[in-house]
Amino acid sequence: MPPSPLEEDIFPSTPGKIKIERTHHYTMNRSFHRCFTSTTTMFLWALLLIALTASYLSIQSFVDTGTRFLHHPIPRDHVIIGGPHWEKKIRASAQVHRVHGLSVLVTGAAGFVGSHVALALKKRGDGVVGLDNFNDYYDPSLKHARRALLDGHNIFVVEGDINDKRILVKLFDVVPFTHVMHLAAQAGVRYAIENPHSYVHSNIAGLVKLLEQCKSADPQPAVVWASSSSVYGLNDKAPFSESDRTDRPASLYAATKKAGEAITHSYNHIYGLAITGLRFFTVYGPWGRPDMAYFSFTQNIRKGKRITIYRGKNGVDLARDFTYIDDIVKGCVAALDTSGKSTGSGGKKKGAAPYRIYNLGNTQPVTVPTMVSILEKYLKKKAKKHVVTMLGNGDVPFTHANISLARRELGYNPTTDLPTGLRKFVKWYESYYVEDHGKPVKY
Ligand SMILES: NC(=O)c1ccc[n+]([C@@H]2O[C@H](COP(=O)([O-])OP(=O)(O)OC[C@H]3O[C@@H](n4cnc5c(N)ncnc54)[C@H](O)[C@@H]3O)[C@@H](O)[C@H]2O)c1
């Protein structure tokens, strides 16, 4: 069917071609009308295009704020938040199942320490919601496996970045969290040489975004967060006490953790947020971090690959105060239970709130070669060792925690020695990975 004259006018068969040189009045009118309608149409199309471009750019910048420094951007569909289904899942996850139970937002919940703490809280009846950006600093499939584990215990882990204000606002809109257990961070000392910005993104900018949200929340939650033994830097007075110098960091990672202690102090001072910083000492155990020496040594010894062992410049072995994950979890939970309350609301301070810092270590430093020999025993295989003198890569020669303060105020009492903890780690490792033609695969 041929188009009606009107249809033809509105949708010219040759778009953009408008005859304007006809002198007949009617024709002029018609031309003018055609011209006008075409211009209007073009104008409307242009408006639509501008609107689409603007909304695309705003989505892009929203995604960017959260992912610019990530190794692996979050797929768009994972960024979409909100909606009744999402809120229902958040509420169910945050449901408290005991009298005086806590309602805790755990950042970094798909991480090593975060997944253990989230489970421990849920198991005793607290409400827990997780937040993690699942970046690929190390194999994200391990983070997804931890998430599946948490999912099985009705803990919902939101996929998002702590820099993403929209997600934080939404989470606090849905749940009046009593506590935030902040464990999301860019961890690792040596990686800072490769990707310094990821440390600033997560450990500085992300921390500030989170604290901004906490200070504005009504009620304000109490915040417990992970600092690190690395803040002791070049301190050589052993064991390390909370009152020792922490102004000589040996790595950018340590510097960002030290900055975190100063930043949290200012939020405590200005806004009345109750803050507890925990200086963890080399945490290890099942579901651990593949970038850490005990984990990568296990992988390489099993595969018959060479391992590199660093030694101090004067030929002294490096030593670490290895702390088993279950002991760290007990310390985190005790810190939450004793955190005290934030005093402010809606961004206004109403009185002084607690500001605390504790070492969470094991107080028994073990040298790296001793750790390797324990692994060799459990793996029933000799390591091919390559010993090299430590470069200036951010590692410190030893760590050793004084935990008297945490013992006294948190009732913290680590009970797992390195041989016991590594036996549990190797058992987990062997159940999680099976050898397939020399390649570890998950089953
Ligand atoms: N494991 C240790 O030996 C140790 C020692 C000292 C301090 N710490 C600190 O303890 C905390 C937990 O460490 P871990 O060993 O479980 O590390 P992890 O890397 O396994 O866990 C951190 C989690 O945070 C997530 N994350 C990172 N940046 C994020 C961001 N911007 N937004 C949202 N999620 C983000 C990561 O995806 C990861 O799952 C970290 O703050 C770390 O610096 C750990």
PDBQT file of the ligand as one rigid body, heavy atoms in Angstrom, charges set to zero:
ROOT
HETATM    1  N1  LIG A 501      46.177 -11.884  55.332  1.00  0.00    +0.000 N 
HETATM    2  C1  LIG A 501      47.121 -11.229  56.005  1.00  0.00    +0.000 C 
HETATM    3  O1  LIG A 501      48.179 -11.788  56.338  1.00  0.00    +0.000 OA
HETATM    4  C2  LIG A 501      46.936  -9.787  56.389  1.00  0.00    +0.000 A 
HETATM    5  C3  LIG A 501      47.913  -9.175  57.177  1.00  0.00    +0.000 A 
HETATM    6  C4  LIG A 501      47.734  -7.854  57.535  1.00  0.00    +0.000 A 
HETATM    7  C5  LIG A 501      46.610  -7.162  57.145  1.00  0.00    +0.000 A 
HETATM    8  N2  LIG A 501      45.689  -7.768  56.360  1.00  0.00    +0.000 N 
HETATM    9  C6  LIG A 501      44.505  -7.006  55.954  1.00  0.00    +0.000 C 
HETATM   10  O2  LIG A 501      43.363  -7.770  56.244  1.00  0.00    +0.000 OA
HETATM   11  C7  LIG A 501      42.332  -7.514  55.290  1.00  0.00    +0.000 C 
HETATM   12  C8  LIG A 501      41.875  -8.815  54.659  1.00  0.00    +0.000 C 
HETATM   13  O3  LIG A 501      42.977  -9.408  54.012  1.00  0.00    +0.000 OA
HETATM   14  P1  LIG A 501      42.887 -10.798  53.261  1.00  0.00    +0.000 P 
HETATM   15  O4  LIG A 501      44.124 -11.528  53.524  1.00  0.00    +0.000 OA
HETATM   16  O5  LIG A 501      41.574 -11.436  53.550  1.00  0.00    +0.000 OA
HETATM   17  O6  LIG A 501      42.933 -10.281  51.753  1.00  0.00    +0.000 OA
HETATM   18  P2  LIG A 501      42.014 -10.657  50.506  1.00  0.00    +0.000 P 
HETATM   19  O7  LIG A 501      42.639 -10.018  49.342  1.00  0.00    +0.000 OA
HETATM   20  O8  LIG A 501      41.792 -12.129  50.460  1.00  0.00    +0.000 OA
HETATM   21  O9  LIG A 501      40.643  -9.955  50.870  1.00  0.00    +0.000 OA
HETATM   22  C9  LIG A 501      40.353  -8.612  50.535  1.00  0.00    +0.000 C 
HETATM   23  C10 LIG A 501      39.057  -8.613  49.724  1.00  0.00    +0.000 C 
HETATM   24  O10 LIG A 501      38.706  -7.263  49.482  1.00  0.00    +0.000 OA
HETATM   25  C11 LIG A 501      38.227  -7.155  48.149  1.00  0.00    +0.000 C 
HETATM   26  N3  LIG A 501      38.467  -5.774  47.723  1.00  0.00    +0.000 N 
HETATM   27  C12 LIG A 501      39.665  -5.170  47.465  1.00  0.00    +0.000 A 
HETATM   28  N4  LIG A 501      39.459  -3.903  47.106  1.00  0.00    +0.000 NA
HETATM   29  C13 LIG A 501      38.117  -3.688  47.128  1.00  0.00    +0.000 A 
HETATM   30  C14 LIG A 501      37.292  -2.567  46.856  1.00  0.00    +0.000 A 
HETATM   31  N5  LIG A 501      37.822  -1.417  46.447  1.00  0.00    +0.000 N 
HETATM   32  N6  LIG A 501      35.957  -2.706  46.986  1.00  0.00    +0.000 NA
HETATM   33  C15 LIG A 501      35.412  -3.875  47.374  1.00  0.00    +0.000 A 
HETATM   34  N7  LIG A 501      36.146  -4.979  47.629  1.00  0.00    +0.000 NA
HETATM   35  C16 LIG A 501      37.484  -4.875  47.536  1.00  0.00    +0.000 A 
HETATM   36  C17 LIG A 501      39.012  -8.162  47.342  1.00  0.00    +0.000 C 
HETATM   37  O11 LIG A 501      38.317  -8.588  46.199  1.00  0.00    +0.000 OA
HETATM   38  C18 LIG A 501      39.210  -9.289  48.350  1.00  0.00    +0.000 C 
HETATM   39  O12 LIG A 501      38.236 -10.291  48.201  1.00  0.00    +0.000 OA
HETATM   40  C19 LIG A 501      42.949  -6.522  54.306  1.00  0.00    +0.000 C 
HETATM   41  O13 LIG A 501      42.601  -5.230  54.728  1.00  0.00    +0.000 OA
HETATM   42  C20 LIG A 501      44.436  -6.725  54.470  1.00  0.00    +0.000 C 
HETATM   43  O14 LIG A 501      45.163  -5.586  54.109  1.00  0.00    +0.000 OA
HETATM   44  C21 LIG A 501      45.826  -9.075  55.976  1.00  0.00    +0.000 A 
ENDROOT
TORSDOF 0
